[in-house]
């Protein structure tokens, strides 16, 4: 009963954390913008808080005395306090975010330097998210320390189950907030729901703490290290003889890299799902839910299997290699699914997308619990920690650092890697080598690291030596660079299949001519000529945005002409346009001779590439001296810029799209009203 209560507590903790995170992100993009850089700041602040919180908790809670000298049981009181503090912050966050929003709105217009503006945005993200994320990260070592068992096998298994169940709770929170809570009851009430879930977790932890105190067990109270049973000591001594601490260093490095690749892979999956199935906001919920669900199930099943595997080091290497093999598969399955005309596939597309994503994630999710078990199995002697004594048979006695220290440290490494992976993938990797190249590069890294772990028995070293890490990593790095040479020679099959899919969508031209396929930081731009059909088409993230069809051109010209022609003044006007598209509306507004200047604000910094291929219908607006392009989120630009305009136009965008939904909010139109002359 107590075990069910313990797991239930941490399930609710994960659920509340994801509900809060998704809601906070929805609130903060309204303040600092919906650009790639701004959303990266939010991610870095939150993931950084998780990492530092876990690391701090691993050091702090592993040295706390147990709750009762009489019982020797561990204390869940610190965990209870953390959950209570998180809940209070969650429910009061709108009150805190409001003055932060006002402060940023007042300061941002005074900042002319882009670097200073980036710092201001990061400060907002850090100030709002780091502290609650820090507490959330600390809950993992806190609950591990508070529920630690004496037996090594059960101790490690419980840690794995806690990690798995917390992740499954996070998946439930993600699904509930994205599909139910936010659409139905809004931001404020969603945070209230998250608060009550935190209170349930805190109350459950306190009840369990009281039950622990009532237990009467004749166990010694530990302060800095947990004692090992005699069987554990013999196992540790045996393992110590077979491996050196250098292997554990390699496991730490692999844990960091897997964290990096896991979150980067989530970013890439989001881009791919948007590319083939549309750019609706709900796509993020689908991808994140599938990612968390796969991680949780994998960790749960893996924890069960790991108990019966003796050579966990070998298994660790094999799983990393499997990640490298399967990580490149989903994109091609997405293409097959998106182009299928079978009714049952179309009706179950969301389910099948999630199922496809689960395959590589299933391998990734089990690696952190396995790394924790490797550390526990190798024994503390290889780490040089703890006092040594003698067993009755004369063997050396060892004491290990508490599992909360090991689990918290590895969780922090994994999370820190994830923070970097999610933060730089869209901004650096995809624009440089593309989605296919990035996936291939990740595959090569996994294969190299997995192989380095796999062959580690070939480099047995004495305790305390680090040459093994150097040799294995050198081998891995050489392998990475050798195989990376093949990345640039790979045929871009993914791009070819994608182009053929778009051709079918646009009417089935038998000879489509690809003019541009550019994977940028914000969007994937694809421009195709259809000579048989007689028009040029532009797609952003797989969604048709504009074309040279007569009906499209006339529609967008009206969009640019009507606002300036119906304006009460006949004199030239200063105008602002939100979103560029193919520039047809902007060109029409300038051709009206009713505009003295036109500022166009668009998230996508690569629209010059689009303009150059639509000159015939947009008048080559980039060459017009009255035209000024600003790469920024439309609402955030209004928030930061005090300038007023005679006319403000919004180009045709999708209300449910992930990058333009904020242009259909009450706050956006209030900003527009404030900026009209």
ABEGO torsion letter per residue (X at the ends): XAAAAAAAAAAAAAAAAAAAAAAAAAAAAAAAEABAAAAAAAAAAAAAAAAAAAAAAAAAAAABBBABAAAGBBBAAAAAAAAAAAAAAAAAAAAAAAAAAAAAAAAAAABABAAAAAAAAAAAAAAAAAAAAAAAAAAAAAAAAAABBABAAAAAAAAAAAAAAAAAAAAAAAAAAAAAAAAAAEAAAAAAAAAAAAAAAAAAAAAAAAAAAABBBBBBBBAABBBBBAAAAAAAAAAAAABBAAAAAAAAAAAAAAAAAAAAAAAAAAAAAAAAAEABAAAAAAAAAAAAAAAAAAAAAAAAAAAABABAAAAAAAAAAAAAAAAAAAAAAAAAAAABABAAAAAAAAAAAAAAAAAAAAAAAAAAAAAAAAAAAAEAAAAGBEBBBBBAAGBBBBBBBBAAAAAAAAAAAAAAAAAAAAAAAAAAAAAAAEAAAAAAAAAAAAAAAAAAAAAAAABBBBBGBAAAAAAAAAAAAAAAAAAAAAAAABBBAAAAAAAAAAAAAAGGBABBBBABBBBBAABBBBBBBBAAAGBBBBBBGGBBABBABAAAAAAAAAAAAAAAAABABABBBBBBBBEAEAGAAAAAAAAAGABABBBBBBABAAAAAAAAAAAAAAGGAAABAABBBBBBBAAAAAAABABBBABBBBBBBBAABAAAAAAABAAAAAAAAAABX
